[in-house]
């Protein structure tokens, strides 16, 4: 599974994508945040498992959002940064807006489901993936690595063909948050009940950890 990191100066951003396949198209996209002014919209072809590009001409002390798209079909996720700032800004998790690939309505429906006010089927697998990607984004911003005790980062994600939330996937996300901010949730096993408050607790812990 591809991922990317960001570093910046007062006028330049460097975006590095890892986990690529040779020949993949990689589209870099940078805009002012919030807003729609596009500064970068360029596509390259990967020749190895990683690709790094720097883009200059940005405004000092300005908030930007950037993303990477693979093969004109898959957005990896959004990264936020402020020029002049060595620290990459990570937006906190919100149940009322999109946090990545899931739409705001899908995220809100998932919240309704875990709060016992909606159908479990309303919890899109894309919302789960956004939770996983948010943890990966926090780890990247803090210079930390994903812990593979239960599953790799890629193994914690769901796919469109496999949308089952297994105990292994749940434990992997719980563990990678709990290593840095205690969740109070014990290891789950196959057949255990996974309660709705587990999900809201995990996302709350993400935000507490982010602000540490």
C-alpha positions in Angstrom: 0.0 0.0 0.0 1.5 3.3 -1.1 1.9 6.2 1.4 3.5 9.6 1.3 5.3 12.1 3.5 5.8 15.8 3.3 8.5 18.3 4.3 8.6 22.0 3.6 10.6 25.2 3.8 9.3 28.8 3.6 8.6 28.5 -0.2 9.1 24.8 -1.1 7.3 21.5 -0.4 8.9 18.1 -1.0 6.5 15.1 -1.3 7.8 11.5 -1.2 5.7 8.5 -2.1 6.7 5.0 -1.1 5.2 1.6 -1.9 4.9 2.2 -5.6 5.0 -0.2 -8.5 7.3 0.6 -11.4 5.2 2.2 -14.2 2.5 3.6 -11.9 1.3 7.1 -12.7 1.8 9.5 -9.7 -0.1 12.7 -9.7 1.0 15.4 -7.2 -1.5 18.0 -6.1 -1.1 21.1 -3.9 -3.5 23.8 -3.1 -4.0 26.6 -0.5 -6.0 25.4 2.5 -8.8 26.4 2.8 -9.5 27.4 -0.8 -9.1 26.2 -4.3 -6.0 28.0 -5.7 -4.0 25.2 -7.2 -0.2 25.5 -7.2 0.8 21.9 -8.3 -1.1 19.5 -10.5 1.6 17.3 -12.2 1.9 13.7 -13.1 5.0 11.5 -13.2 5.7 7.8 -13.9 7.4 5.8 -11.1 10.6 3.9 -12.1 11.1 2.4 -8.6 9.2 1.8 -5.4 9.5 5.4 -4.3 9.3 8.8 -6.0 10.2 12.2 -4.5 9.5 15.6 -6.0 10.0 19.2 -4.7 7.9 22.1 -5.8 8.8 25.7 -5.2 7.1 29.1 -5.5 4.8 28.7 -2.5 3.9 31.6 -0.3 5.7 31.9 3.1 3.6 31.4 6.3 0.7 30.0 4.3 -1.4 26.9 5.0 -1.5 24.3 2.2 -3.1 20.9 1.6 -1.5 18.3 -0.7 -2.5 14.9 -2.0 -1.2 12.2 -4.3 -3.3 10.2 -6.8 -2.2 6.9 -8.3 -3.0 5.7 -11.8 -5.7 8.5 -12.1 -8.0 6.5 -9.8 -6.8 6.4 -6.2 -6.1 9.2 -3.8 -3.8 8.2 -1.0 -4.9 10.8 1.5 -4.5 14.5 2.4 -1.5 16.0 4.2 -1.6 19.6 5.6 1.4 21.8 6.2 2.4 25.5 6.7 5.3 26.9 4.9 8.1 28.1 7.3 6.9 25.4 9.8 9.0 22.2 10.2 6.0 20.5 11.7 3.4 19.0 9.4 -0.1 20.0 10.4 -2.5 17.0 10.9 -6.2 17.8 10.9 -8.0 16.2 13.9 -10.6 13.5 13.3 -14.2 14.7 12.8 -17.3 12.6 12.6 -19.1 15.4 10.8 -16.9 15.8 7.7 -14.7 13.7 5.4 -11.4 12.6 6.8 -10.1 11.1 3.6 -11.8 8.9 1.0 -15.2 8.6 2.8 -17.6 11.4 2.2 -18.9 13.6 5.0 -22.3 11.9 4.7 -20.7 8.4 5.0 -18.7 9.5 8.0 -21.8 10.9 9.7 -23.8 7.7 8.9 -21.0 5.7 10.5 -21.2 7.9 13.6 -25.0 7.4 13.7 -24.4 3.6 13.5 -21.9 3.4 16.3 -24.1 5.6 18.5 -27.0 3.1 18.1 -29.0 5.5 16.0 -28.4 3.9 12.6 -27.9 0.6 10.7 -24.5 -1.1 11.1 -24.5 -1.3 7.3 -24.2 2.4 7.4 -20.6 2.1 8.6 -18.8 2.2 5.3 -15.4 0.4 5.1 -14.1 3.7 3.7 -14.6 5.2 7.2 -12.5 2.5 8.7 -9.8 3.1 6.2 -9.9 6.8 7.0 -9.4 5.9 10.7 -6.4 3.8 9.8 -5.0 6.4 7.4 -5.4 9.1 10.1 -3.3 7.1 12.5 -0.6 6.6 9.8 -0.7 10.3 9.1 -0.1 11.1 12.8 2.7 8.6 13.0 4.4 10.1 9.9 4.0 13.6 11.3 5.6 12.6 14.6 8.4 10.6 12.9 7.1 7.3 14.1 6.5 3.9 12.4 3.5 1.6 12.2 3.8 -1.3 14.6 3.2 -4.7 12.9 2.5 -6.7 16.0 -1.1 -7.6 14.9 -1.0 -6.5 11.2 0.9 -4.3 8.8 -0.5 -0.9 7.9 -1.7 -2.4 4.5 -3.1 -5.4 6.3 -5.2 -3.2 8.6 -7.0 -1.6 5.7 -10.1 -3.1 4.1 -10.5 -3.4 0.4 -13.7 -3.1 -1.8 -13.6 -6.9 -2.2 -13.0 -7.7 1.5 -15.0 -5.5 3.9 -15.0 -7.6 7.0 -13.6 -6.0 10.1 -11.6 -8.9 11.6 -10.3 -9.0 15.2 -6.8 -8.8 13.7 -7.5 -5.5 11.9 -9.3 -4.0 14.9 -6.5 -5.0 17.2 -3.9 -3.5 14.9 -5.5 -0.1 14.9 -6.3 -0.2 18.6 -2.7 -1.2 19.4 -1.1 1.5 17.2 -3.1 4.1 19.0 -2.7 2.6 22.4 1.1 2.5 22.2 1.0 6.3 22.3 -2.3 7.1 24.0 -4.1 4.6 26.2 -7.5 3.6 24.8 -8.7 1.5 27.7 -9.9 -1.2 25.2 -8.6 -4.7 25.7 -7.5 -7.0 22.9 -10.5 -8.5 21.1 -10.7 -12.1 19.8 -12.8 -13.7 17.1 -16.4 -13.9 18.3 -16.1 -11.0 20.8 -18.5 -8.1 20.6 -17.1 -4.9 19.3 -19.1 -2.1 20.8 -19.9 1.2 19.1 -18.1 3.2 21.8 -14.9 1.5 20.8 -14.9 3.5 17.6 -15.7 6.8 19.1 -13.1 6.2 21.8 -10.4 5.3 19.3 -11.0 8.5 17.3 -11.1 10.6 20.5 -7.7 9.1 21.5 -6.3 9.9 18.1 -7.1 13.5 18.7 -5.8 13.6 22.3 -2.6 11.9 21.0 -2.3 14.4 18.2 -2.4 17.3 20.6 0.1 15.8 23.0 
